[in-house]
């Protein structure tokens, strides 16, 4: 059995669906990052093959993607050994480590940058300021609905997020750490919300589609 068939027919339904909340995100790793071994027989996959994929991901993607690929390869190859598709457990050897990234010191905004970020009146600029004022993740802000905004109590309820699965964005009843929470609004964040017209269910909505803004889609015109 080749790697891709084993993933979809054995690993995904028997193991992944019980562990990962959104297995579609792992499908992306298989189809994109693990493409070099997708059609390769499990018994022919070597430690060098796995390390080459980790190295390529490490060189071309963020550190989180590289760590996910490394962890995924170790899990699926160990599962293949447990299912007796391969005779030797290659995970007993050390997989290539993800190289650490050099952290950059935080820099304060210049006066010119600060004026630019606080002077714009477009929806995008309001969303950026709201993000800075509340500390919400971008995906949580995009999924924010008016039903979860309590202007009287000056707070919002964070219970949804926008995820991109197989290239398509959608909202899910979940957050990154799987915890729903209330977020109190200061006066600046409150005034941003009351300045936004309610055109659909979503607060920071695309006026053209009357839906949430796609985080992967570049805006052609300022909103």
Helices and strands as residue ranges (DSSP letters): H 3-6, I 7-16, H 17-19, H 23-28, I 29-33, G 35-37, G 42-44, H 47-60, H 63-82, G 90-92, H 111-119, H 123-134, H 138-142, G 146-148, E 149-150, E 155-158, E 161-165, E 168-172, E 181-184, H 187-194, E 205-206, E 211-212
